[in-house]
Amino acid sequence: MGYELAAGRLLLDYAFNERRLHICCNYSFDGDEYGNAFYQGLGFKKDGVLRARAFHQGRFWDEVHYSLLAEEFNAQK
């Protein structure tokens, strides 16, 4: 996951420091362990879970919501 995290950090650096965004929000599904690990690896904090939000492959999946503030991102450097 090294290249993906490096690309994500470049994108977040552009969004927060060039475009002056204050917050970045994302979500993934509960069963998506790769996506959840990716967001946490970038420093995103879990905001909450929306239970049984999406129906796929014959079952309901929870949405896990993440956010990252510009101050939190810049403090990682």
MODELLER restraints for C-alpha pairs under 7 A, 6 or more apart:
rsr = mdl.restraints
at = mdl.atoms
rsr.add(forms.Gaussian(group=physical.xy_distance, feature=features.Distance(at['CA:5:A'], at['CA:42:A']), mean=6.60, stdev=0.5))
rsr.add(forms.Gaussian(group=physical.xy_distance, feature=features.Distance(at['CA:9:A'], at['CA:42:A']), mean=6.82, stdev=0.5))
rsr.add(forms.Gaussian(group=physical.xy_distance, feature=features.Distance(at['CA:15:A'], at['CA:21:A']), mean=5.79, stdev=0.5))
rsr.add(forms.Gaussian(group=physical.xy_distance, feature=features.Distance(at['CA:16:A'], at['CA:22:A']), mean=6.54, stdev=0.5))
rsr.add(forms.Gaussian(group=physical.xy_distance, feature=features.Distance(at['CA:16:A'], at['CA:70:A']), mean=5.60, stdev=0.5))
rsr.add(forms.Gaussian(group=physical.xy_distance, feature=features.Distance(at['CA:22:A'], at['CA:69:A']), mean=5.89, stdev=0.5))
rsr.add(forms.Gaussian(group=physical.xy_distance, feature=features.Distance(at['CA:22:A'], at['CA:70:A']), mean=5.31, stdev=0.5))
rsr.add(forms.Gaussian(group=physical.xy_distance, feature=features.Distance(at['CA:23:A'], at['CA:67:A']), mean=6.84, stdev=0.5))
rsr.add(forms.Gaussian(group=physical.xy_distance, feature=features.Distance(at['CA:23:A'], at['CA:68:A']), mean=5.69, stdev=0.5))
rsr.add(forms.Gaussian(group=physical.xy_distance, feature=features.Distance(at['CA:23:A'], at['CA:69:A']), mean=4.48, stdev=0.5))
rsr.add(forms.Gaussian(group=physical.xy_distance, feature=features.Distance(at['CA:23:A'], at['CA:70:A']), mean=6.02, stdev=0.5))
rsr.add(forms.Gaussian(group=physical.xy_distance, feature=features.Distance(at['CA:24:A'], at['CA:67:A']), mean=5.55, stdev=0.5))
rsr.add(forms.Gaussian(group=physical.xy_distance, feature=features.Distance(at['CA:24:A'], at['CA:68:A']), mean=5.32, stdev=0.5))
rsr.add(forms.Gaussian(group=physical.xy_distance, feature=features.Distance(at['CA:24:A'], at['CA:69:A']), mean=6.52, stdev=0.5))
rsr.add(forms.Gaussian(group=physical.xy_distance, feature=features.Distance(at['CA:25:A'], at['CA:66:A']), mean=5.73, stdev=0.5))
rsr.add(forms.Gaussian(group=physical.xy_distance, feature=features.Distance(at['CA:25:A'], at['CA:67:A']), mean=4.29, stdev=0.5))
rsr.add(forms.Gaussian(group=physical.xy_distance, feature=features.Distance(at['CA:25:A'], at['CA:68:A']), mean=6.58, stdev=0.5))
rsr.add(forms.Gaussian(group=physical.xy_distance, feature=features.Distance(at['CA:26:A'], at['CA:65:A']), mean=5.96, stdev=0.5))
rsr.add(forms.Gaussian(group=physical.xy_distance, feature=features.Distance(at['CA:26:A'], at['CA:66:A']), mean=5.25, stdev=0.5))
rsr.add(forms.Gaussian(group=physical.xy_distance, feature=features.Distance(at['CA:26:A'], at['CA:67:A']), mean=6.27, stdev=0.5))
rsr.add(forms.Gaussian(group=physical.xy_distance, feature=features.Distance(at['CA:27:A'], at['CA:63:A']), mean=6.42, stdev=0.5))
rsr.add(forms.Gaussian(group=physical.xy_distance, feature=features.Distance(at['CA:27:A'], at['CA:64:A']), mean=5.39, stdev=0.5))
rsr.add(forms.Gaussian(group=physical.xy_distance, feature=features.Distance(at['CA:27:A'], at['CA:65:A']), mean=4.29, stdev=0.5))
rsr.add(forms.Gaussian(group=physical.xy_distance, feature=features.Distance(at['CA:27:A'], at['CA:66:A']), mean=5.73, stdev=0.5))
rsr.add(forms.Gaussian(group=physical.xy_distance, feature=features.Distance(at['CA:28:A'], at['CA:35:A']), mean=6.30, stdev=0.5))
rsr.add(forms.Gaussian(group=physical.xy_distance, feature=features.Distance(at['CA:28:A'], at['CA:36:A']), mean=6.55, stdev=0.5))
rsr.add(forms.Gaussian(group=physical.xy_distance, feature=features.Distance(at['CA:28:A'], at['CA:63:A']), mean=5.75, stdev=0.5))
rsr.add(forms.Gaussian(group=physical.xy_distance, feature=features.Distance(at['CA:28:A'], at['CA:64:A']), mean=5.40, stdev=0.5))
rsr.add(forms.Gaussian(group=physical.xy_distance, feature=features.Distance(at['CA:28:A'], at['CA:65:A']), mean=6.75, stdev=0.5))
rsr.add(forms.Gaussian(group=physical.xy_distance, feature=features.Distance(at['CA:29:A'], at['CA:61:A']), mean=6.32, stdev=0.5))
rsr.add(forms.Gaussian(group=physical.xy_distance, feature=features.Distance(at['CA:29:A'], at['CA:62:A']), mean=5.66, stdev=0.5))
rsr.add(forms.Gaussian(group=physical.xy_distance, feature=features.Distance(at['CA:29:A'], at['CA:63:A']), mean=4.60, stdev=0.5))
rsr.add(forms.Gaussian(group=physical.xy_distance, feature=features.Distance(at['CA:29:A'], at['CA:64:A']), mean=5.75, stdev=0.5))
rsr.add(forms.Gaussian(group=physical.xy_distance, feature=features.Distance(at['CA:30:A'], at['CA:61:A']), mean=6.36, stdev=0.5))
rsr.add(forms.Gaussian(group=physical.xy_distance, feature=features.Distance(at['CA:30:A'], at['CA:62:A']), mean=5.23, stdev=0.5))
rsr.add(forms.Gaussian(group=physical.xy_distance, feature=features.Distance(at['CA:30:A'], at['CA:63:A']), mean=5.98, stdev=0.5))
rsr.add(forms.Gaussian(group=physical.xy_distance, feature=features.Distance(at['CA:30:A'], at['CA:64:A']), mean=6.07, stdev=0.5))
rsr.add(forms.Gaussian(group=physical.xy_distance, feature=features.Distance(at['CA:43:A'], at['CA:68:A']), mean=6.88, stdev=0.5))
rsr.add(forms.Gaussian(group=physical.xy_distance, feature=features.Distance(at['CA:43:A'], at['CA:73:A']), mean=6.97, stdev=0.5))
rsr.add(forms.Gaussian(group=physical.xy_distance, feature=features.Distance(at['CA:44:A'], at['CA:66:A']), mean=5.78, stdev=0.5))
rsr.add(forms.Gaussian(group=physical.xy_distance, feature=features.Distance(at['CA:44:A'], at['CA:67:A']), mean=5.30, stdev=0.5))
rsr.add(forms.Gaussian(group=physical.xy_distance, feature=features.Distance(at['CA:44:A'], at['CA:68:A']), mean=4.78, stdev=0.5))
rsr.add(forms.Gaussian(group=physical.xy_distance, feature=features.Distance(at['CA:45:A'], at['CA:66:A']), mean=5.38, stdev=0.5))
rsr.add(forms.Gaussian(group=physical.xy_distance, feature=features.Distance(at['CA:45:A'], at['CA:67:A']), mean=5.54, stdev=0.5))
rsr.add(forms.Gaussian(group=physical.xy_distance, feature=features.Distance(at['CA:45:A'], at['CA:68:A']), mean=6.29, stdev=0.5))
rsr.add(forms.Gaussian(group=physical.xy_distance, feature=features.Distance(at['CA:46:A'], at['CA:65:A']), mean=5.96, stdev=0.5))
rsr.add(forms.Gaussian(group=physical.xy_distance, feature=features.Distance(at['CA:46:A'], at['CA:66:A']), mean=4.47, stdev=0.5))
rsr.add(forms.Gaussian(group=physical.xy_distance, feature=features.Distance(at['CA:46:A'], at['CA:67:A']), mean=6.70, stdev=0.5))
rsr.add(forms.Gaussian(group=physical.xy_distance, feature=features.Distance(at['CA:47:A'], at['CA:65:A']), mean=5.43, stdev=0.5))
rsr.add(forms.Gaussian(group=physical.xy_distance, feature=features.Distance(at['CA:47:A'], at['CA:66:A']), mean=5.23, stdev=0.5))
rsr.add(forms.Gaussian(group=physical.xy_distance, feature=features.Distance(at['CA:47:A'], at['CA:67:A']), mean=6.60, stdev=0.5))
rsr.add(forms.Gaussian(group=physical.xy_distance, feature=features.Distance(at['CA:48:A'], at['CA:64:A']), mean=6.03, stdev=0.5))
rsr.add(forms.Gaussian(group=physical.xy_distance, feature=features.Distance(at['CA:48:A'], at['CA:65:A']), mean=5.43, stdev=0.5))
rsr.add(forms.Gaussian(group=physical.xy_distance, feature=features.Distance(at['CA:49:A'], at['CA:62:A']), mean=6.52, stdev=0.5))
rsr.add(forms.Gaussian(group=physical.xy_distance, feature=features.Distance(at['CA:49:A'], at['CA:63:A']), mean=5.56, stdev=0.5))
rsr.add(forms.Gaussian(group=physical.xy_distance, feature=features.Distance(at['CA:49:A'], at['CA:64:A']), mean=4.57, stdev=0.5))
rsr.add(forms.Gaussian(group=physical.xy_distance, feature=features.Distance(at['CA:49:A'], at['CA:65:A']), mean=6.09, stdev=0.5))
rsr.add(forms.Gaussian(group=physical.xy_distance, feature=features.Distance(at['CA:50:A'], at['CA:62:A']), mean=5.65, stdev=0.5))
rsr.add(forms.Gaussian(group=physical.xy_distance, feature=features.Distance(at['CA:50:A'], at['CA:63:A']), mean=5.09, stdev=0.5))
rsr.add(forms.Gaussian(group=physical.xy_distance, feature=features.Distance(at['CA:50:A'], at['CA:64:A']), mean=6.58, stdev=0.5))
rsr.add(forms.Gaussian(group=physical.xy_distance, feature=features.Distance(at['CA:51:A'], at['CA:62:A']), mean=4.53, stdev=0.5))
rsr.add(forms.Gaussian(group=physical.xy_distance, feature=features.Distance(at['CA:51:A'], at['CA:63:A']), mean=6.54, stdev=0.5))
rsr.add(forms.Gaussian(group=physical.xy_distance, feature=features.Distance(at['CA:52:A'], at['CA:60:A']), mean=4.92, stdev=0.5))
rsr.add(forms.Gaussian(group=physical.xy_distance, feature=features.Distance(at['CA:52:A'], at['CA:61:A']), mean=4.98, stdev=0.5))
rsr.add(forms.Gaussian(group=physical.xy_distance, feature=features.Distance(at['CA:52:A'], at['CA:62:A']), mean=4.73, stdev=0.5))
rsr.add(forms.Gaussian(group=physical.xy_distance, feature=features.Distance(at['CA:53:A'], at['CA:60:A']), mean=6.66, stdev=0.5))
rsr.add(forms.Gaussian(group=physical.xy_distance, feature=features.Distance(at['CA:53:A'], at['CA:61:A']), mean=5.97, stdev=0.5))
rsr.add(forms.Gaussian(group=physical.xy_distance, feature=features.Distance(at['CA:53:A'], at['CA:62:A']), mean=5.39, stdev=0.5))
rsr.add(forms.Gaussian(group=physical.xy_distance, feature=features.Distance(at['CA:53:A'], at['CA:63:A']), mean=6.08, stdev=0.5))
rsr.add(forms.Gaussian(group=physical.xy_distance, feature=features.Distance(at['CA:54:A'], at['CA:60:A']), mean=5.46, stdev=0.5))
rsr.add(forms.Gaussian(group=physical.xy_distance, feature=features.Distance(at['CA:54:A'], at['CA:61:A']), mean=5.25, stdev=0.5))
rsr.add(forms.Gaussian(group=physical.xy_distance, feature=features.Distance(at['CA:54:A'], at['CA:62:A']), mean=6.80, stdev=0.5))
rsr.add(forms.Gaussian(group=physical.xy_distance, feature=features.Distance(at['CA:55:A'], at['CA:61:A']), mean=6.20, stdev=0.5))
